[in-house]
């Protein structure tokens, strides 16, 4: 039993929350996550003034209510940055996109479609937009490029849609790209340019539920989210990614993730980069 300012989360409470999160979005709150759940639930309960059992009885029985969404938001980890795990963007710009442009041009195709499948507060899809636009400029080609950016957390999606970031958060962006794609404001924030907003489309989505689109997509970034899923959920998700990718499409996973033990038809390119043959 854990205590935080008179808020008690019992083993039964933890089990109820874990089961609800797994059923709703595949997040596996295994043993060892009790303190995280305790701390984040305490913040919600201070606002509602309810006992834990009362809150859970009301919220878990109504997954469509605003409080359930708030609970999911609070238990979702949202760590991200511009150009995070930069080797992925180096591979995208230097190897994958030039080859993709050549294939598209030869076939007379006009679109480039990517997906940031756990976009958090938006730094990843905006980075993808920068890289794609720069690659097109370097290759002297023009495509209708769109990046779908989705997340289960409505809270971080609002930040992403706003496109405003403290200067410190934009530090990883190379100076030339910063000058080209980020607008400095007097309030010490940087705003993403209209060019980036034109490429990125945000939407709320649960990865383990039915997807509202069918593809085909050219590349998918799903990084540092599958670590919260068990192996059966990971396997189902990876194979769904394979189905929705175009032949030759790429899947990028997080550096802390491994597909070891996951049965899938992807061709291994290098650690965390996989191709649909």
N, C-alpha and C positions, 0 to 999 in steps of 0.2 A: 504494500500500500504506500502510495506517495502523497506527500502533502505539500501544497504551495498556497500560502496565505488562506488557510481554512478551506481550500478546494481540494477535495479528495477524489482521486481517480483509482478505483479498485481494479483488480485483475479482471473482473467481469466487465467493467466499463471499457477497459483497454481492448478486450476481446471483441466487444460489440463494435467499437470504432474500427478495429482492424478488419473485421468481417465486412462491414459496410463499405470501407474504402476499397477493399479487394473486389467486391461485387460490382461497385460502381465504376471504378477506373483502373483496376488491376494493380494498384499500389500495394506492395507487400510490406505492411508494418510488422515485421517480425520481432521476436524477443530482442531486447536491446534498444528498442525505440520508445520505451515507456516514458523516459524523461522528456523526449522531444514532444510526445503527445501531451504529457502533463503540462509543459510550459505553454504550448500554443493553445491548448484548450482553456487554460486558466485565463488567458487574455479575453477569450470570447465570453467566458462565464462572468467575468467582472462587469461586462457590459449588460448581460441579460439579468444578472442577479439571481439566477436559478441554481438549484442543486444540480450536480452532475447527472443524476438519474432522471430528473425532470427534463433537463435540456435534451438528453439523448432520447428519451421517450418521444419528445415532440419533434425533434429534428430528423432523427434516423427513420421515422415512420413516414416522412414526407420529403423524399429526395428532390422534389421539384421546388421546394421552398427556398427563399433567399438565404436563410440561415444554413441550409445544407451546402449551398454553393460557397458560402463564407467559410464553412468548416473545411471543405476540400481545398479552398485557397490557402487556408492557414497551415494545412498539413503538406502542401506541395512545396518542394524546395526549388527555388528559382535563382540559381547562380549562373550568370552569363556575363559576357563582355564582347566588345568589338574585336574581331579577328582572334577569338579564342581558339586554341589549338590550330595555330596558323598554317601548319603544313597542309591541312585540308584545303585551304584557300589557295595555297601555292600550287597544289596539284590541280585544282579546279581551273585556275587561270593559265597554267603553263602546259598542261597535258590534256585534260578532259575537254574543256570548252573549245579550244582550237579544232580538235578532231570532230567534235559535235557540230560545230559551224560548217565544217567541210562536208559532212554527211548531209546536213539539212540543205545546204546550198545545192548539192548534187541532185537531191530529190525534189527540189523546188518547194521545200517546206518553209513556212514563215514564222513559226512559233518556237519559243524556248519556255519550258515550264519546269519549275522547281518547287520543292516543298520543304519548309522549315517546320518539322513535325512537333517540336516542343519549343516554340519560339521565345518563351519567357517574355522579358520586357522589350524585345525587338532588336537587340543588337545583332543577333545572328542573321535574320533576314535582311536587315539593312546592309550588313557586310556583304551578303550574297548579291544584293542588288549592285553595290559598288563594283564588286569583282566582275560581274556579268557585263555591266555597262563598259567597264574599262577593257575587258577582253574583246567586246564587239568593236570598240574604237580601234584597238590595236590591229585587229584582223581586217578592218575596213569593211565590216558587214553590218547590216541592220536587221534585227529580228524583233518581233513582238514578244518581249520578254516579260514574264510575270512570275513572281515568287509568292506562293501561298504560304501564309504564316499562321499556325494554329497553336492553341494552348488550352489546357483545361481550366486554367486560372483566369477568371474574369478580371481580377485585380491587376495582374501584370499586363493583360491585353490592353487595358485602358492606358497604361503607361506607354506601351508599344505604339498604339494608335496616335498618342499625343506627339511622339517623336521628339521629345525634349530631354536632353541629358546634361548633367553637370559636366563641366569641362574636364574634370578628373576622369570621368567615365569614357571620354572620347580620346584619352591619351594614346591608346594602342593604334589609333587610325594614323597611317602615314601622313605627314604634313601636306603633301600634294593632294591627296584624296580628301583630307580635312578641308582644305581651301576650296575644293571643287564641289563637295557634296554636303558640307555642314555649314550652317549659317550661324555666325557668332551673334549673341544677343547681349544687351547691356546688363541683364541679370545674371551674368556669368554662366549661362547655359548655352548649349549649342542645339540648333534645330535642324532636323534632316531636311534636305532640299526637296523641292517639288519633283525633281528627277527621280529620287529614290521613292518618294510616295507613289509615283506613277507606276512603279514596278511591283511594289509589295501590296498584297491584299491580306488583311487580317480576318480571322474568324475563330469563334469558340468551338472547340472540338474535343471529344473524348476518344482517345486512340483505340480503346477496346470495344467501342460501340460501332455501329454501322457508319461508314464514311459517306458524306453527301456528294461524292464525285467518283469518277471511274478512271481517270487518266486518259491516255498514257502520260507519264511524267518523265523528264529527262534525268533528274537527280533528286535525291531525298537526303536531307540532313536530319537524322534522329539521334541526337547526341546527349549522353548523360541523363537519359530518362529510363532506359531499359534496366539500369541497375536497381531500380525500385520494383521491378517485376520478377516473378519467379520464372523458371525455365519454360514451363508450358505456355505462359503468357508471352514470353519473349519469342518463342518459336512461332506461335500463331501470328504475332505482329510482323516478324521478319518475312514470313511467307506471304503475308498480305502486301507488304512493300514490294516483293518480287512481282506479284501479279499486276500491280498498278504501274510499274516502270515499263518504259519502252525498251525493246532490245538494245543492248549497249548502255542502258541507263545505269547510274551509279548510286549506291547506298553508302553514306558516311555515318559511322557510329562514333561514340565517344571513346577517348583514350583509356578511360577507366572501365570500359565494357569489353566483353569478349563473347564471340558466338560459339565458343567451345561448348560442346554438348547440345547445341541447337542444330537440328536437322534442317537444311535449307539448300536451294539449288544455285545460290550465288557463286561466282568465280572469285576467289581470293586474289586481290591485286597487291595489297600491302596491308599491314595492320590497320584495322578500322576502315578500310576502303574495299568495297565489293562491287562487282559488275554483274549485271544480268546479261548472260551470253545470248 
